[in-house]
Amino acid sequence: MREPVKDREAMIAKMTPELRPGRFVFCALNDLPLSTAMRDGAICLFREAEGVSVLLPVDLAEAEGLPFEMPMCQITLQVFSSLAGVGLTAGFSAALGTANIPCNMIAAALHDHVFVPEDRATEALAVLLRLSASA
């Protein structure tokens, strides 16, 4: 496995954002039971004090009858960023904020994943590509 990137400028320069296929939604289950379909189909589960938040493909959330706010698209940053790195999230969220594009991010062990509204995904990708090129 390659060495994780820790330097802020290097993480931004090497982030290589990629728009992934699919449409996803964040759902709060609270008191609702977690079905096998949701557990197996979830992109992410996070246990919060109030209940379980899940990130699901839109079609699965609809099939389960779950309420959700808006469909989102996933942009994966291809840089292998260090968990101890400082500034990557601040850099891309500031750039998206300046463009008035909301974002929700999930930092995993190998990559960071940015979820943006479906109708702004292409624009968000362009913002991140410009940010990376300018670093």
Residue pairs with C-beta under 8 A, 6 or more apart in sequence:
1 80
2 80
3 80
4 80
4 81
4 82
4 83
4 85
5 11
5 14
5 79
5 80
5 81
5 82
5 85
6 81
6 82
6 84
6 85
7 85
8 85
8 86
8 87
8 88
8 91
9 135
10 135
11 79
11 81
11 82
11 85
11 87
11 88
11 91
12 87
12 88
12 91
12 92
12 131
12 132
12 135
13 132
13 135
14 78
14 79
14 132
15 77
15 78
15 79
15 81
15 88
15 92
15 112
15 128
15 131
15 132
16 77
16 78
16 79
16 132
17 75
17 76
17 77
17 78
17 114
17 125
17 128
17 129
17 132
18 75
18 76
18 77
18 78
19 73
19 74
19 75
19 121
19 122
19 125
20 73
20 74
20 75
20 76
22 57
22 73
22 74
23 57
23 58
23 71
23 72
23 73
23 118
24 43
24 55
24 56
24 57
24 58
24 71
24 72
24 73
24 74
24 115
25 55
25 56
25 57
25 58
25 61
25 66
25 68
25 69
25 70
25 71
25 72
26 53
26 54
26 55
26 68
26 69
26 72
26 104
26 115
27 53
27 54
27 55
27 56
27 61
27 66
27 67
27 68
28 48
28 50
28 51
28 52
28 53
29 38
29 51
29 52
29 53
29 54
29 66
30 50
30 51
30 52
31 51
32 51
32 66
34 45
34 52
34 54
35 64
37 60
37 63
37 64
38 54
38 56
38 60
38 64
39 45
41 56
41 57
41 60
42 54
42 55
42 56
43 55
43 56
43 57
43 74
44 54
44 55
44 106
45 52
45 53
45 54
45 55
46 52
46 53
46 54
55 106
55 115
56 64
56 66
58 68
58 71
61 68
70 117
70 118
71 117
71 118
72 104
72 115
72 116
72 117
72 118
72 121
73 115
73 116
73 117
73 118
73 121
73 124
74 113
74 114
74 115
75 113
75 114
75 115
75 116
75 121
75 124
75 125
75 128
76 111
76 112
76 113
76 114
77 88
77 92
77 111
77 112
77 113
77 114
77 128
78 111
79 88
79 111
79 112
80 110
80 111
81 88
81 107
81 111
81 112
83 107
83 109
88 112
89 105
89 107
89 112
91 131
92 103
92 105
92 114
92 128
92 131
93 103
93 105
95 127
95 128
95 130
95 131
96 102
96 103
96 114
96 116
96 124
96 127
96 128
99 123
99 124
99 127
101 116
101 117
101 120
101 123
101 124
101 127
102 116
102 117
102 120
103 114
103 115
103 116
103 124
104 114
104 115
104 116
105 112
105 113
105 114
105 115
106 112
106 113
106 115
107 113
114 124
114 128
116 124
